[in-house]
Every structure is written in structure tokens, then in C-alpha cells.
Amino acid sequence: MRWRACQFKFIFPRPALVMGVLNVTPDSFSDGGRFSETEAAVVRARQLIEQGCDILDIGGESTRPGAAIVDEAEELRRVIPVIEQLSKSISVPISIDTSKPAVARVAIAAGASIVNDIAAARADREMRRLVAESGVGYICMHMQGTPQTMQAAPHYDSIVDEVEAFFVSQIASLESSGIHTEQIVLDVGIGFGKTLTHNLDLLAALRRFTVLGRPVLLGASRKSFIAQITGAPTDSRLAGGLASASWAVSQKVNIIRTHDVTETVQALRIIEAITGRD
């Protein structure tokens, strides 16, 4: 199985990829404001790369529950200078975390080679056309509702069946829009329109999604479901995130998105060393 993102190609099976999170926002749930200035963001990006991340995921709009919508101009102001500086000097692919085609287009021109789209381009032909034409990698995430509404009252008859059906439908739809299968990655969307039970059901069923023919990404780092189980505040959820990541890789998940790169890389390499002995 291959994942192609412009000039970058990953062939699976291989050690799980680690995607380092860089929030260039004043209101991120995990590190709001720490890296909202360009120079601080660039320094942090280089730290994540030194720590071992394989992909750098840069976002300029918070997607925490109830977050305010950021207009295109502001999102561009936040992320483009960072991408422009980094793309000239780093060798890992840059992902732009956005659901806005206009932001994605400028980010790709600045050097991004992956679009991480929480909206999964469900009703947006412009995003699909951009991804097809540019050849960038495309992360298709499941979300019920929007960040402003998703946690109001999430409901499913069967969360695992419905997410699986969503992926099957989206793969076919994206392919019909000219997006090559090898560009697509699937993300179950932990915390995006899900209760604690929904999140746990998805985590328990991760192996079911890995047989759909596309790499699977998990983003559980510092998510609130960890606090619902353990009571841990945002800055004390590392152990819960590592447990989730380790479980995911044992279930053949291919990419782990995390704020804590050093610790995640170490945990995953140990899990892979153990499970690789089977």
C-alpha cells in the first residue's frame, strides 16, 4: 500500500509515521498562543523535526468544540509565513490543517504537500479539484457536524458501521472527482462529534478500518476523552495519548498525529519491536 503526496511517497508496511502538531493559533485547546507568532512557530517546527516527526501538520484555525470561525485572510496570515520559511529548509512533508480551499491552495503554492481536511471535502468541489490537480496527499476525516456544533448531541445508530460506510463512500466519491486512491488517508476523527463511548468504540475497532486499502491516521493526543476517563488536565494527558497511540499501532494504524513527538516515537518503536516478533 502506498501513500503519495506530491514528491513524497510512503510505502506500507513500514514503521508508523509520526505527524507532529504545530498550532499557529491563539486559542488551540492544547497550546493556545505559544506558537502563534511566526518565529516561535518556526522554532517549534524545527524542534518537532529534531524529535523525529515524519510529517509536520500546521494549522491556523482551532477546531476544538465551539471554536470561533477564522476568516480566510487571518488563517492565511497565520500559516503562510511559517510554511514559506520551513519549506525552503526542511526535508519532511508539510501538511496544512484546513477545510478552506483558498487556504489550501496558497499553502500548497508555499510548499505544503498534504491537506488535512476535517470537513473531508464533503460538499466542496473546489477542494476536490485542488487536491486532484495538485497531487497532494489528502487526509479524509470523519466528523459529525462542525466544530461549532459537533459536541452538542452526537448520535449514531452504530458508530463503527457508520464511520466505515462514510469512508467507503468518500473513497469512491474522491476517486470520481479525479483524486488518485494513493493520495487518500483515513482519519476516524476522535473527538469530532463523538461521545466518550463513541471514541472508545472506534478505538476498539481500529483494525476494521485498516482493511479498506488506505493508510489510517489516529489523532488522540491530549484529547478530552482522556480526561473523561482519568480526570487529567490538558497538560497532563501524555500517558493517555501514548496508550492510545500504542494501541493503535498494535492494530496496524499507519500514522499517529501527536503534540508529543519524542515520547510518541519512542513508544511506537517499542511496540513495533514487540509486535514485529509475531
N, C-alpha and C positions, 0 to 999 in steps of 0.2 A: 504494500500500500504506500502511495506517495502523497506528499503534500507539496504543492508547487505554489510559490509566492514570488512572482517576478523572477529574479535571478537566483532566488534561494529555493533549494529542493531538500526535503527531508524524506528519507525512506525508512519505513517501519516494517518489521520490528527494529527498534533501537532504544537506547536509554531514553526515558521520558524527558521531554523538553520542559524547561522551566521558563515561564514568562514572568518577568519582573514588572511590577506595577509602579507607574510613575503618574501620580495625580497632580496635574498642574492647575489646581483649583483652590479657592479659599475655603471651601465647605465640604470637602470629602469627609466621609464618616470616619476614616481611619487615620488620616494625617493632614486634615484640612489646614491649608495655609503654609505648611512647612516648605513646600516646593513650588509656590505659586509665582515666584519671580524666575525669570529665565536662567540666570546664572546659577541659582540654587538648584533648579531642576536639572541643568546640565551636569553639575557636580554629582547630584544624586544618581543620575543615569549612569555615569561612569563608575560609581560605586557598585551599582547593581551588576554591571558587566564584569567588574573585577571579582565580584562574589560568585559569578558563574551563571548568570542568566543567559539563556539561548535566544530569547526574544524580549524586546523592550516594548511594553504596552503603555502608550501615552494618552491620557485623557484630559480634556479641558472642561468637562461638564459633569458634575456629580450626578450619579444615578441612584443614590440612596433613596429610600422611601420618602416621598413628599418633597424631594429636592426641587428648587426653583428651576424653571427652564432658562437656559442661557441662549442668547441670540447668536446667530452665525458669526457676526463681526467680533463679538467678545471671545467666542470659542477659538476663532482663528488667531486673535491677538495672543491668546494664552499659549497655544500649542505650536504654531508655525515657527517662531524663532527658535524654539527648542529643537524641533525636528531638523531645521536647516543647519544648525550648528552640529548636531550629532551625526547627521547623515554623511557629512564630509570626512568623518574621522573614526567611525566605529564599523565593525565588521559583522555585527549581529543585525538581523532584520528589525525594523521599527514597525510597530502596529499602531494605528490610530484608532482610539476607542471613541467612536462617534456613530450616531444614527443619521447624521445630516450629510447628504450627498455633496453639498457645496464645500463643507469642511473636509470631507474625504478627498475630494478632487484636488484641493490645494495641498493637502498633506501628502498625497501621492506625488505631486509635482515637486514637493520639497524633499522627498526621499523615503516616504513610508511605502512599505511593500505588503502590508496586511491591513484589512479593515475589520475591526472588531465591532460588530453591529448588534446592539442589544435588541433592536427592533426587527432584525432578521429580514429587512427589506420587504416585509410582507405586502405593503401596498405602494411601494416606491419603485417605479420603473427606472427612475434616474439613477438610483443607487445600483440597481442590477446592471444597467447599461454601462456604468462606470467600471464596475468590477469586471464585466465581460471584456470590455475594451482594453483595460489596463493590465489584466492578467495577475492582479494582486491576489494574495490569499484572502479568504473570506470566512470569518467566524460567525456562524449562524446560531444565535442563542434563542432559547425558548423563554418567553415572558408572557404572563397573563396580565393584560392591561398596560399601563405606562408607569414610570417611576412615581408619578403623582397619585396614581390610583391603585397600584398593584397589591398593596397590602391591606386594602380596605376590607375585603371579604373574599379572599381567594377560594375557589371551589372547583373541584374536579370529581367526576364520577369514578375515574381511575387514573391517577396522575401518571403512572408509568405507561399505561396504554396510550394516553393522550399525548404525552411527550414523544413517544415513539412514532405515533401517527403523524405528528407535526413534522418530525424530521424526515420521514419518508416523503411526505407531501412537499416539503420545502426543497429537498434534493431534486426532485423531479421538476419543480417549478423553476428553480435556479438554472438547472440544465436547459430547460426550454427557453430561458432568457439569454442563452449563449455563454453561460458560465460553465467552465470545464469542471467535471467532477473532482479533479485533482486539486482544485482551488479551495474546496469546501472543508471546513472543520465544524464539528457539532459541539454545542455547549448546553447542558441541561438547565442552566440558569438558576443555580442555587440562590434562594432568597429573593427571586424576582417573581412575585405573585405566587408565593408558596407559604404555607404554614410550616411549623416545625415538623409535623407528621409528613407533609409532602416532601420536605427536604430529605428526611430520613428514608422515606420510601425510594426516592430517586438514588440516593447514595447506595442503598442496599441492592438496587437493580442496575448498577452501572455497567456490568458486563453485558447486559441485554442490548445496550446502545453501541457497544464496541463491535457488534457483528453487522452493522449497517454499511460497512465498507468505507467509512470515513474516519479520520482521527477524531477522538473525543477529548475535549478540554474540560477541566473542572476548575472552577473558581470558588473556593470555600474559605479562603484566607480571611480571618478576622470577622467573618460574617456573624450576624446576630443569633443564628441558631445555636452557635457555640455557647453564647451567654444564656440562652434559654435552657440549655442542659446543665451548664456548670455555674452560671452566675458571674462569669468572668467579664470584667470591663473590656472595652475595645483594645486597650494597650496590653492586655494580659491573656490574649487568646492564641498565643503561638502554639501551645501544646495541642489545642483542639484543631488548629489548622494543619499541623503536622500529622496528627492522627488521620484526619480526613484525606490528606494527600497520599499518605502511605497506603491507606485502604484502597484509594482509587487506583494507584499504580499496581497494586496486587490484583486488581480487577481488570487490568490491561488498558486503563486510561492512558492516553499518549502525551498530554500536555497539562501541566499544573500552573495555574496563574496564582501568583503569590506576592505579598508585600515583603516577605521574609526569605530572601533568596539563599543566603548562606546556609541557614538551618534546613531549608527545604531540599536543597541539593544534597546535603549530607544524608538526610533521612531517606530520600529516594534511592540513592546509590546503595545504601544498606539493604533496603527492601529488595531491590533488583538483584543484589548479590545473593540474597537468600532464596528468592523465588526462582532465580536462574539455575539453581541446582536441581530443580524438579526434573 
